[in-house]
Amino acid sequence: MAIELTDANFEEIVLKSDKLVIVDFWAVWCGPCRMIGQIIQEIGQEYEGKVIVGKVDVDNNPEITTKFGIRNIPTVLFFKNGEIVDKQVGSVPKQVIIDKLEAHL
């Protein structure tokens, strides 16, 4: 299950986490975001307890979106100890995201 991340809770959930955090930056109107969104939900269930999975609606959270320079969506950022350790821009097969995730566990 993916957590809804906002400008208000992002620091607490993502930057202060001691687990790997995957953050999906998306928007309702973005077609490719829906494809990645389903993959992100599946990964959230499959890696529950090992990884925190969250989603940021870029239209409703401009502060985070700007802070991390998100210009294209979908963008998936991988955080470890509050730092970005990997990034994926655009719609990709599930295995690509899993490979990146596994590399940082």
C-alpha positions as CSV (number, residue, x, y, z in Angstrom):
1,M,0.0,0.0,0.0
2,A,1.3,3.4,-0.9
3,I,1.2,6.3,1.5
4,E,-0.1,9.6,0.3
5,L,2.8,12.1,0.8
6,T,2.3,15.8,1.1
7,D,4.3,19.0,1.6
8,A,3.3,18.6,5.3
9,N,4.3,15.0,6.0
10,F,7.2,14.4,3.5
11,E,10.1,15.2,5.8
12,E,8.8,13.0,8.7
13,I,7.9,10.0,6.5
14,V,10.6,10.1,3.9
15,L,13.6,12.1,5.0
16,K,13.7,10.8,8.6
17,S,13.1,7.2,7.7
18,D,15.6,4.5,8.4
19,K,14.2,2.3,5.6
20,L,14.4,2.6,1.9
21,V,11.6,4.9,0.6
22,I,10.3,4.9,-2.9
23,V,8.4,8.0,-3.9
24,D,6.2,8.2,-7.0
25,F,5.6,11.7,-8.3
26,W,2.4,11.7,-10.3
27,A,-0.7,13.6,-11.4
28,V,-4.3,12.6,-12.0
29,W,-4.2,13.8,-15.7
30,C,-1.0,11.8,-16.5
31,G,-1.6,8.6,-18.5
32,P,1.8,7.0,-17.9
33,C,1.5,7.8,-14.2
34,R,-1.5,5.4,-14.0
35,M,0.7,2.6,-15.4
36,I,3.5,3.3,-12.9
37,G,1.0,3.9,-10.1
38,Q,-0.3,0.3,-10.4
39,I,3.3,-1.0,-10.3
40,I,4.0,1.1,-7.2
41,Q,1.0,-0.2,-5.4
42,E,2.0,-3.8,-6.1
43,I,5.6,-3.2,-4.9
44,G,4.2,-1.6,-1.8
45,Q,2.3,-4.8,-1.0
46,E,5.1,-7.1,-2.0
47,Y,7.8,-5.3,0.0
48,E,5.6,-4.3,3.0
49,G,7.7,-4.0,6.1
50,K,10.9,-3.7,4.1
51,V,10.3,-0.6,2.1
52,I,8.1,2.5,2.5
53,V,6.2,3.3,-0.6
54,G,4.7,6.8,-1.1
55,K,3.0,8.9,-3.8
56,V,3.1,12.7,-4.3
57,D,0.5,14.4,-6.3
58,V,2.5,17.1,-8.0
59,D,-0.5,19.4,-8.5
60,N,-1.3,19.5,-4.8
61,N,2.3,19.5,-3.4
62,P,4.3,22.2,-5.3
63,E,6.8,22.6,-2.4
64,I,8.2,19.0,-2.6
65,T,7.9,18.9,-6.4
66,T,10.0,22.1,-6.7
67,K,12.5,21.1,-4.0
68,F,13.4,17.9,-5.9
69,G,13.3,19.5,-9.4
70,I,10.5,17.3,-10.7
71,R,9.9,18.4,-14.3
72,N,8.6,15.2,-15.9
73,I,6.2,12.7,-14.5
74,P,6.0,10.0,-13.6
75,T,9.2,10.3,-11.7
76,V,10.2,7.7,-9.0
77,L,12.8,8.7,-6.5
78,F,14.6,6.2,-4.2
79,F,15.6,7.7,-0.8
80,K,17.9,6.1,1.8
81,N,18.8,7.9,5.0
82,G,17.1,11.0,3.7
83,E,19.2,11.1,0.5
84,I,18.2,10.4,-3.1
85,V,20.1,7.2,-4.1
86,D,18.4,6.5,-7.4
87,K,15.8,7.8,-9.8
88,Q,13.5,6.6,-12.6
89,V,11.8,9.0,-15.0
90,G,9.0,7.8,-17.3
91,S,7.0,4.6,-17.5
92,V,9.0,1.4,-17.3
93,P,8.4,-2.3,-16.7
94,K,7.9,-3.4,-13.1
95,Q,11.2,-5.3,-13.1
96,V,13.2,-2.1,-13.7
97,I,11.9,-0.6,-10.5
98,I,12.4,-3.8,-8.6
99,D,16.0,-4.0,-9.8
100,K,16.7,-0.5,-8.5
101,L,14.9,-1.2,-5.3
102,E,16.8,-4.4,-4.7
103,A,20.1,-2.7,-5.4
104,H,19.5,-0.4,-2.3
105,L,18.1,-2.9,0.2
